[in-house]
Amino acid sequence: MNMNPKAKKDRKTILVVEDEQSLLGAIKTKLLKNDFEVVCCGDVESGLKFVADMPEIDFIWLDHYLCGGETGMDFMMKIKQNFPRKKIPVIVVSVSIDERKYDRYMDMGAEKFYVKSDYGLQEIIDEIKLYFKNKKL
């Protein structure tokens, strides 16, 4: 057991916005095993509340399709409108991609877009770790 109080403080916090509960659990478990702090939700409003209430969020893992009828694009638009000074890096992880959707996310400032079937969880997490070393994906 690590009793160093600074160790937890140095861990990066990732907000995971994903509506599929079984996948959300797997993502959270894998991120925790990779030494990240994790907060999770399945809809836009809950995600916005976390961004508003938790200044320590360092990164956002965002699904496109979410509960409540809104999408990841709605989430990103609301972050830009409501928190223009917060520059939290966002990756989008979705079941599908088309050129228009990809272009809109990139125009809104997403760092990268992943298609779920093309990447394993650990691959994405390894890229997040690299992001924190290099500040780019």
N, CA and C atoms as a LAMMPS dump frame, in Angstrom:
ITEM: TIMESTEP
0
ITEM: NUMBER OF ATOMS
411
ITEM: BOX BOUNDS ff ff ff
-5.0000000000000000e+02 5.0000000000000000e+02
-5.0000000000000000e+02 5.0000000000000000e+02
-5.0000000000000000e+02 5.0000000000000000e+02
ITEM: ATOMS id mol type element x y z
1 1 1 N 0.84 -1.186 0
2 1 2 C 0 0 0
3 1 3 C 0.878 1.24 0
4 2 1 N 0.585 2.186 -0.872
5 2 2 C 1.356 3.417 -0.973
6 2 3 C 0.799 4.44 0.003
7 3 1 N 1.594 4.817 0.98
8 3 2 C 1.139 5.774 1.992
9 3 3 C 1.63 7.194 1.693
10 4 1 N 2.237 7.4 0.552
11 4 2 C 2.735 8.707 0.169
12 4 3 C 1.548 9.595 -0.216
13 5 1 N 1.228 10.653 0.57
14 5 2 C 0.067 11.492 0.26
15 5 3 C 0.21 12.236 -1.063
16 6 1 N 1.418 12.468 -1.503
17 6 2 C 1.62 13.165 -2.766
18 6 3 C 1.28 12.261 -3.957
19 7 1 N 1.407 10.957 -3.796
20 7 2 C 1.199 10.029 -4.911
21 7 3 C -0.192 10.174 -5.512
22 8 1 N -1.22 10.246 -4.688
23 8 2 C -2.576 10.389 -5.208
24 8 3 C -2.755 11.748 -5.862
25 9 1 N -2.174 12.768 -5.293
26 9 2 C -2.278 14.117 -5.845
27 9 3 C -1.669 14.193 -7.246
28 10 1 N -0.604 13.445 -7.477
29 10 2 C 0.076 13.465 -8.768
30 10 3 C -0.647 12.653 -9.838
31 11 1 N -1.606 11.847 -9.442
32 11 2 C -2.342 11.041 -10.419
33 11 3 C -3.269 11.934 -11.23
34 12 1 N -3.354 11.681 -12.514
35 12 2 C -4.236 12.434 -13.402
36 12 3 C -5.664 11.911 -13.266
37 13 1 N -6.621 12.82 -13.346
38 13 2 C -8.038 12.455 -13.241
39 13 3 C -8.672 12.5 -14.62
40 14 1 N -9.336 11.396 -14.973
41 14 2 C -9.996 11.28 -16.268
42 14 3 C -11.496 11.157 -16.045
43 15 1 N -12.238 11.996 -16.751
44 15 2 C -13.7 11.908 -16.78
45 15 3 C -14.072 11.029 -17.963
46 16 1 N -14.792 9.944 -17.691
47 16 2 C -15.265 9.049 -18.749
48 16 3 C -16.757 9.272 -18.919
49 17 1 N -17.166 9.704 -20.108
50 17 2 C -18.576 9.932 -20.427
51 17 3 C -18.964 8.849 -21.431
52 18 1 N -19.606 7.803 -20.934
53 18 2 C -19.926 6.604 -21.721
54 18 3 C -21.246 6.048 -21.226
55 19 1 N -22.175 5.743 -22.144
56 19 2 C -23.505 5.272 -21.72
57 19 3 C -23.604 3.767 -21.554
58 20 1 N -22.742 3.003 -22.148
59 20 2 C -22.815 1.538 -22.055
60 20 3 C -22.167 1.088 -20.745
61 21 1 N -22.995 0.651 -19.789
62 21 2 C -22.531 0.379 -18.43
63 21 3 C -21.426 -0.661 -18.341
64 22 1 N -21.535 -1.749 -19.099
65 22 2 C -20.494 -2.776 -19.008
66 22 3 C -19.155 -2.24 -19.528
67 23 1 N -19.19 -1.475 -20.584
68 23 2 C -17.968 -0.885 -21.116
69 23 3 C -17.433 0.176 -20.162
70 24 1 N -18.316 0.952 -19.58
71 24 2 C -17.91 1.972 -18.615
72 24 3 C -17.151 1.333 -17.456
73 25 1 N -17.657 0.218 -16.961
74 25 2 C -16.98 -0.493 -15.874
75 25 3 C -15.6 -0.986 -16.283
76 26 1 N -15.496 -1.511 -17.495
77 26 2 C -14.207 -2.011 -17.984
78 26 3 C -13.205 -0.861 -18.159
79 27 1 N -13.668 0.252 -18.7
80 27 2 C -12.787 1.416 -18.894
81 27 3 C -12.29 1.913 -17.537
82 28 1 N -13.218 2.05 -16.592
83 28 2 C -12.85 2.538 -15.259
84 28 3 C -11.819 1.617 -14.606
85 29 1 N -12.067 0.317 -14.646
86 29 2 C -11.154 -0.647 -14.035
87 29 3 C -9.768 -0.549 -14.664
88 30 1 N -9.726 -0.478 -15.976
89 30 2 C -8.446 -0.434 -16.692
90 30 3 C -7.701 0.878 -16.392
91 31 1 N -8.413 1.986 -16.343
92 31 2 C -7.775 3.262 -16.022
93 31 3 C -7.222 3.26 -14.593
94 32 1 N -8 2.723 -13.655
95 32 2 C -7.533 2.643 -12.271
96 32 3 C -6.269 1.79 -12.17
97 33 1 N -6.238 0.669 -12.896
98 33 2 C -5.051 -0.201 -12.891
99 33 3 C -3.84 0.48 -13.505
100 34 1 N -4.094 1.501 -14.323
101 34 2 C -3.006 2.261 -14.945
102 34 3 C -2.703 3.548 -14.193
103 35 1 N -3.15 3.598 -12.942
104 35 2 C -2.783 4.667 -12.016
105 35 3 C -3.427 6.017 -12.309
106 36 1 N -4.641 5.998 -12.858
107 36 2 C -5.41 7.221 -13.046
108 36 3 C -6.519 7.287 -12.007
109 37 1 N -6.928 8.498 -11.659
110 37 2 C -8.168 8.707 -10.92
111 37 3 C -9.267 8.753 -11.975
112 38 1 N -10.466 8.259 -11.653
113 38 2 C -11.524 8.16 -12.65
114 38 3 C -12.853 8.608 -12.076
115 39 1 N -13.579 9.425 -12.84
116 39 2 C -14.974 9.743 -12.552
117 39 3 C -15.76 9.387 -13.807
118 40 1 N -16.979 8.88 -13.607
119 40 2 C -17.745 8.345 -14.732
120 40 3 C -19.176 8.854 -14.737
121 41 1 N -19.725 8.948 -15.944
122 41 2 C -21.14 9.258 -16.117
123 41 3 C -21.569 8.801 -17.502
124 42 1 N -22.878 8.853 -17.767
125 42 2 C -23.395 8.358 -19.028
126 42 3 C -24.161 9.367 -19.859
127 43 1 N -24.199 10.632 -19.407
128 43 2 C -24.966 11.624 -20.162
129 43 3 C -24.294 12.992 -20.106
130 44 1 N -24.749 13.87 -20.97
131 44 2 C -24.15 15.198 -21.124
132 44 3 C -24.254 16.016 -19.843
133 45 1 N -25.436 16.086 -19.258
134 45 2 C -25.628 16.941 -18.074
135 45 3 C -24.747 16.513 -16.905
136 46 1 N -24.643 15.214 -16.662
137 46 2 C -23.774 14.74 -15.576
138 46 3 C -22.315 15.074 -15.871
139 47 1 N -21.906 14.904 -17.127
140 47 2 C -20.538 15.243 -17.509
141 47 3 C -20.235 16.717 -17.297
142 48 1 N -21.182 17.582 -17.668
143 48 2 C -20.994 19.019 -17.47
144 48 3 C -20.899 19.367 -15.994
145 49 1 N -21.68 18.678 -15.174
146 49 2 C -21.633 18.916 -13.722
147 49 3 C -20.251 18.553 -13.167
148 50 1 N -19.699 17.423 -13.617
149 50 2 C -18.348 17.055 -13.177
150 50 3 C -17.331 18.119 -13.603
151 51 1 N -17.415 18.592 -14.838
152 51 2 C -16.479 19.616 -15.313
153 51 3 C -16.608 20.881 -14.474
154 52 1 N -17.837 21.247 -14.131
155 52 2 C -18.067 22.46 -13.33
156 52 3 C -17.562 22.303 -11.901
157 53 1 N -17.775 21.128 -11.321
158 53 2 C -17.498 20.917 -9.898
159 53 3 C -16.102 20.387 -9.586
160 54 1 N -15.406 19.872 -10.588
161 54 2 C -14.114 19.229 -10.329
162 54 3 C -13 19.876 -11.154
163 55 1 N -12.34 20.868 -10.592
164 55 2 C -11.26 21.523 -11.343
165 55 3 C -10.092 20.59 -11.627
166 56 1 N -10.02 19.461 -10.927
167 56 2 C -8.886 18.552 -11.108
168 56 3 C -9.041 17.59 -12.295
169 57 1 N -10.107 17.707 -13.087
170 57 2 C -10.236 16.841 -14.267
171 57 3 C -9.159 17.25 -15.274
172 58 1 N -8.35 16.246 -15.651
173 58 2 C -7.213 16.495 -16.541
174 58 3 C -7.457 16.041 -17.975
175 59 1 N -8.467 15.201 -18.179
176 59 2 C -8.653 14.569 -19.49
177 59 3 C -10.079 14.043 -19.566
178 60 1 N -10.656 14.023 -20.77
179 60 2 C -12.018 13.508 -20.951
180 60 3 C -12.013 12.426 -22.02
181 61 1 N -12.588 11.282 -21.667
182 61 2 C -12.821 10.147 -22.571
183 61 3 C -14.302 10.213 -22.896
184 62 1 N -14.654 10.493 -24.146
185 62 2 C -16.03 10.806 -24.522
186 62 3 C -16.564 9.862 -25.588
187 63 1 N -17.717 9.28 -25.314
188 63 2 C -18.437 8.48 -26.316
189 63 3 C -19.29 9.441 -27.153
190 64 1 N -19.608 9.054 -28.365
191 64 2 C -20.486 9.889 -29.19
192 64 3 C -21.943 9.697 -28.787
193 65 1 N -22.376 8.44 -28.712
194 65 2 C -23.774 8.145 -28.373
195 65 3 C -23.911 8.061 -26.857
196 66 1 N -24.805 8.888 -26.296
197 66 2 C -24.957 8.973 -24.84
198 66 3 C -26.426 8.845 -24.437
199 67 1 N -26.657 8.632 -23.163
200 67 2 C -28.025 8.586 -22.625
201 67 3 C -28.645 9.974 -22.705
202 68 1 N -29.957 10.015 -22.766
203 68 2 C -30.665 11.287 -22.682
204 68 3 C -30.882 11.999 -23.997
205 69 1 N -30.537 11.379 -25.099
206 69 2 C -30.82 11.984 -26.395
207 69 3 C -29.777 12.959 -26.908
208 70 1 N -28.793 13.291 -26.099
209 70 2 C -27.729 14.169 -26.563
210 70 3 C -26.5 13.328 -26.897
211 71 1 N -25.603 13.92 -27.684
212 71 2 C -24.402 13.206 -28.117
213 71 3 C -23.142 13.844 -27.538
214 72 1 N -22.024 13.209 -27.832
215 72 2 C -20.74 13.775 -27.447
216 72 3 C -20.51 15.144 -28.057
217 73 1 N -21.055 15.368 -29.256
218 73 2 C -20.923 16.703 -29.873
219 73 3 C -21.643 17.755 -29.044
220 74 1 N -22.825 17.405 -28.534
221 74 2 C -23.541 18.337 -27.657
222 74 3 C -22.695 18.661 -26.431
223 75 1 N -22.067 17.63 -25.86
224 75 2 C -21.212 17.811 -24.691
225 75 3 C -20.066 18.774 -25.006
226 76 1 N -19.394 18.545 -26.122
227 76 2 C -18.264 19.413 -26.474
228 76 3 C -18.704 20.851 -26.741
229 77 1 N -19.839 21.026 -27.41
230 77 2 C -20.344 22.387 -27.657
231 77 3 C -20.647 23.097 -26.343
232 78 1 N -21.27 22.373 -25.403
233 78 2 C -21.615 22.985 -24.119
234 78 3 C -20.378 23.291 -23.29
235 79 1 N -19.359 22.474 -23.384
236 79 2 C -18.108 22.77 -22.67
237 79 3 C -17.515 24.064 -23.216
238 80 1 N -17.486 24.2 -24.543
239 80 2 C -16.937 25.426 -25.144
240 80 3 C -17.745 26.656 -24.728
241 81 1 N -19.078 26.511 -24.674
242 81 2 C -19.942 27.639 -24.312
243 81 3 C -19.843 27.982 -22.835
244 82 1 N -19.888 26.963 -21.985
245 82 2 C -19.977 27.187 -20.539
246 82 3 C -18.63 27.322 -19.835
247 83 1 N -17.582 26.749 -20.415
248 83 2 C -16.265 26.758 -19.765
249 83 3 C -15.183 27.128 -20.785
250 84 1 N -15.265 28.309 -21.374
251 84 2 C -14.33 28.65 -22.454
252 84 3 C -12.866 28.694 -22.012
253 85 1 N -12.615 28.887 -20.744
254 85 2 C -11.228 28.977 -20.267
255 85 3 C -10.645 27.622 -19.903
256 86 1 N -11.497 26.622 -19.75
257 86 2 C -10.992 25.29 -19.426
258 86 3 C -10.518 24.633 -20.708
259 87 1 N -9.308 24.211 -20.711
260 87 2 C -8.71 23.554 -21.884
261 87 3 C -8.422 22.095 -21.522
262 88 1 N -9.471 21.317 -21.356
263 88 2 C -9.322 19.913 -20.999
264 88 3 C -9.24 19.102 -22.294
265 89 1 N -8.174 18.328 -22.477
266 89 2 C -8.089 17.514 -23.684
267 89 3 C -9.19 16.449 -23.707
268 90 1 N -9.734 16.214 -24.917
269 90 2 C -10.836 15.268 -25.101
270 90 3 C -10.464 14.286 -26.205
271 91 1 N -10.692 12.994 -25.927
272 91 2 C -10.665 12.001 -26.993
273 91 3 C -12.075 11.475 -27.145
274 92 1 N -12.444 11.154 -28.376
275 92 2 C -13.757 10.597 -28.663
276 92 3 C -13.558 9.135 -29.011
277 93 1 N -14.341 8.275 -28.344
278 93 2 C -14.276 6.838 -28.582
279 93 3 C -15.692 6.396 -28.914
280 94 1 N -15.917 5.992 -30.162
281 94 2 C -17.275 5.706 -30.621
282 94 3 C -17.319 4.412 -31.424
283 95 1 N -18.525 3.899 -31.613
284 95 2 C -18.693 2.66 -32.375
285 95 3 C -18.551 2.883 -33.87
286 96 1 N -18.723 4.111 -34.32
287 96 2 C -18.662 4.367 -35.76
288 96 3 C -18.086 5.742 -36.031
289 97 1 N -17.705 5.924 -37.273
290 97 2 C -17.16 7.22 -37.689
291 97 3 C -17.583 7.477 -39.136
292 98 1 N -17.827 8.715 -39.411
293 98 2 C -17.945 9.139 -40.805
294 98 3 C -17.171 10.441 -40.904
295 99 1 N -16.869 10.848 -42.108
296 99 2 C -15.997 12.004 -42.304
297 99 3 C -16.566 13.272 -41.666
298 100 1 N -17.869 13.456 -41.788
299 100 2 C -18.499 14.658 -41.228
300 100 3 C -18.39 14.694 -39.702
301 101 1 N -18.687 13.546 -39.083
302 101 2 C -18.602 13.467 -37.618
303 101 3 C -17.153 13.692 -37.17
304 102 1 N -16.223 13.049 -37.822
305 102 2 C -14.813 13.203 -37.487
306 102 3 C -14.398 14.683 -37.597
307 103 1 N -14.727 15.302 -38.724
308 103 2 C -14.354 16.702 -38.939
309 103 3 C -14.957 17.62 -37.876
310 104 1 N -16.205 17.391 -37.506
311 104 2 C -16.836 18.25 -36.482
312 104 3 C -16.134 18.125 -35.14
313 105 1 N -15.809 16.889 -34.738
314 105 2 C -15.101 16.711 -33.467
315 105 3 C -13.73 17.377 -33.501
316 106 1 N -13.015 17.218 -34.579
317 106 2 C -11.688 17.83 -34.678
318 106 3 C -11.801 19.357 -34.669
319 107 1 N -12.809 19.892 -35.367
320 107 2 C -13.028 21.343 -35.365
321 107 3 C -13.37 21.858 -33.97
322 108 1 N -14.016 21.03 -33.162
323 108 2 C -14.378 21.434 -31.798
324 108 3 C -13.224 21.245 -30.819
325 109 1 N -12.117 20.692 -31.291
326 109 2 C -10.935 20.6 -30.438
327 109 3 C -10.605 19.229 -29.89
328 110 1 N -11.261 18.182 -30.359
329 110 2 C -10.911 16.831 -29.892
330 110 3 C -9.461 16.529 -30.265
331 111 1 N -8.781 15.834 -29.381
332 111 2 C -7.395 15.45 -29.635
333 111 3 C -7.32 14.313 -30.657
334 112 1 N -8.26 13.365 -30.539
335 112 2 C -8.236 12.196 -31.418
336 112 3 C -9.598 11.513 -31.371
337 113 1 N -9.898 10.763 -32.429
338 113 2 C -11.151 10.014 -32.539
339 113 3 C -10.783 8.544 -32.712
340 114 1 N -11.316 7.699 -31.841
341 114 2 C -11.062 6.259 -31.894
342 114 3 C -12.355 5.529 -32.227
343 115 1 N -12.279 4.557 -33.118
344 115 2 C -13.404 3.652 -33.361
345 115 3 C -13.188 2.453 -32.442
346 116 1 N -14.186 2.156 -31.61
347 116 2 C -14.044 1.141 -30.565
348 116 3 C -13.54 -0.202 -31.078
349 117 1 N -14.016 -0.618 -32.234
350 117 2 C -13.623 -1.936 -32.739
351 117 3 C -12.182 -1.962 -33.266
352 118 1 N -11.579 -0.811 -33.469
353 118 2 C -10.225 -0.748 -34.018
354 118 3 C -9.127 -0.659 -32.959
355 119 1 N -9.501 -0.407 -31.709
356 119 2 C -8.518 -0.217 -30.643
357 119 3 C -8.92 -0.978 -29.398
358 120 1 N -7.95 -1.568 -28.729
359 120 2 C -8.18 -2.151 -27.421
360 120 3 C -8.093 -1.068 -26.363
361 121 1 N -8.699 -1.322 -25.211
362 121 2 C -8.661 -0.331 -24.127
363 121 3 C -7.233 0.042 -23.756
364 122 1 N -6.363 -0.96 -23.646
365 122 2 C -4.992 -0.66 -23.229
366 122 3 C -4.267 0.197 -24.268
367 123 1 N -4.549 -0.005 -25.548
368 123 2 C -3.93 0.831 -26.581
369 123 3 C -4.297 2.302 -26.382
370 124 1 N -5.577 2.549 -26.112
371 124 2 C -6.038 3.924 -25.915
372 124 3 C -5.42 4.502 -24.647
373 125 1 N -5.39 3.721 -23.593
374 125 2 C -4.808 4.188 -22.331
375 125 3 C -3.316 4.474 -22.496
376 126 1 N -2.623 3.625 -23.246
377 126 2 C -1.195 3.885 -23.498
378 126 3 C -1.007 5.207 -24.24
379 127 1 N -1.909 5.52 -25.162
380 127 2 C -1.816 6.799 -25.867
381 127 3 C -2.117 7.976 -24.937
382 128 1 N -3.033 7.769 -23.989
383 128 2 C -3.309 8.826 -23.001
384 128 3 C -2.06 9.074 -22.158
385 129 1 N -1.393 8.011 -21.749
386 129 2 C -0.15 8.166 -20.984
387 129 3 C 0.883 8.953 -21.787
388 130 1 N 0.995 8.631 -23.066
389 130 2 C 1.92 9.37 -23.928
390 130 3 C 1.514 10.834 -24.036
391 131 1 N 0.21 11.08 -24.073
392 131 2 C -0.261 12.465 -24.135
393 131 3 C 0.28 13.257 -22.938
394 132 1 N 0.196 12.67 -21.756
395 132 2 C 0.658 13.392 -20.571
396 132 3 C 2.17 13.599 -20.576
397 133 1 N 2.903 12.778 -21.306
398 133 2 C 4.356 12.982 -21.451
399 133 3 C 4.649 14.03 -22.514
400 134 1 N 3.921 13.982 -23.655
401 134 2 C 4.242 14.804 -24.823
402 134 3 C 3.249 15.926 -25.105
403 135 1 N 2.093 15.897 -24.442
404 135 2 C 0.995 16.855 -24.669
405 135 3 C 0.442 16.796 -26.087
406 136 1 N 0.505 15.615 -26.686
407 136 2 C -0.152 15.382 -27.97
408 136 3 C -0.333 13.887 -28.183
409 137 1 N -1.319 13.535 -28.992
410 137 2 C -1.567 12.126 -29.311
411 137 3 C -1.054 11.819 -30.694
